[in-house]
Amino acid sequence: MFFVYIIYSSSYDVFYKGFTDNPEKRLWEHNNDLSRYTKGKGPWAQVLLEEYETKKEARIRENQIKKWNRRSLLKLIDKNK
């Protein structure tokens, strides 16, 4: 299984989108400054997690949502609560 995720930093009011095969570990890495882009911007909270059968499906979805504006992201997050 692969996952597309969105995390949010309330400290910086910023979203980060990514994909992984281990969402718990990946969130821990973001919160412990082991990711270049998210380093020093935490704490991070997971606000969306989508599951996919293949890595290819997850990558396609990740690339899709990375192009979205903030309003579209907020709609997606709200829809999946």
C-alpha positions as CSV (number, residue, x, y, z in Angstrom):
1,M,0.0,0.0,0.0
2,F,1.0,3.6,-0.7
3,F,-0.4,6.8,0.7
4,V,-0.8,10.4,-0.4
5,Y,-0.8,12.7,2.5
6,I,-1.2,16.4,3.4
7,I,0.3,17.8,6.5
8,Y,-0.3,21.2,8.0
9,S,1.9,23.5,10.1
10,S,-0.3,26.0,12.1
11,S,2.9,27.8,13.1
12,Y,3.7,28.8,9.5
13,D,0.1,28.3,8.1
14,V,1.5,26.1,5.3
15,F,0.6,22.7,3.8
16,Y,2.9,20.0,2.6
17,K,1.9,17.3,0.2
18,G,3.7,14.0,-0.3
19,F,3.4,10.2,-0.7
20,T,4.9,7.4,1.3
21,D,4.4,3.7,2.2
22,N,4.6,4.4,5.9
23,P,2.6,7.5,6.9
24,E,3.4,7.3,10.7
25,K,7.1,7.2,10.1
26,R,6.9,10.0,7.5
27,L,5.0,12.3,9.9
28,W,7.6,11.6,12.6
29,E,10.4,12.5,10.1
30,H,8.7,15.8,9.3
31,N,8.2,16.6,13.0
32,N,11.8,15.8,13.7
33,D,13.3,18.0,11.0
34,L,14.5,15.1,8.8
35,S,12.9,16.5,5.7
36,R,14.5,19.4,3.9
37,Y,11.4,21.4,3.0
38,T,9.6,21.0,6.3
39,K,12.6,21.4,8.5
40,G,12.1,24.0,11.2
41,K,8.5,24.7,10.2
42,G,6.7,22.3,12.6
43,P,4.9,21.0,14.4
44,W,3.1,19.2,11.6
45,A,-0.3,17.6,11.8
46,Q,-1.7,15.2,9.2
47,V,-4.9,16.6,7.7
48,L,-5.4,14.1,4.9
49,L,-4.4,10.5,4.1
50,E,-5.5,8.7,0.9
51,E,-4.6,5.0,0.3
52,Y,-3.6,3.6,-3.1
53,E,-2.7,0.1,-4.3
54,T,0.3,1.0,-6.3
55,K,3.1,3.5,-6.1
56,K,2.2,4.7,-9.6
57,E,-1.3,5.6,-8.5
58,A,0.0,7.4,-5.5
59,R,2.5,9.4,-7.5
60,I,-0.1,10.5,-10.0
61,R,-2.4,11.7,-7.2
62,E,0.4,13.5,-5.4
63,N,1.4,15.3,-8.6
64,Q,-2.3,16.2,-9.1
65,I,-2.8,17.8,-5.7
66,K,0.6,19.5,-5.7
67,K,-0.8,21.7,-8.5
68,W,-3.9,22.7,-6.6
69,N,-4.4,26.1,-4.9
70,R,-5.1,26.5,-1.2
71,R,-8.8,26.8,-1.7
72,S,-9.0,23.5,-3.5
73,L,-6.8,21.8,-0.9
74,L,-9.1,23.1,1.9
75,K,-12.2,21.7,0.0
76,L,-10.5,18.3,-0.3
77,I,-9.5,18.2,3.4
78,D,-13.0,19.3,4.5
79,K,-14.7,16.7,2.2
80,N,-12.6,13.9,3.8
81,K,-13.2,14.8,7.5
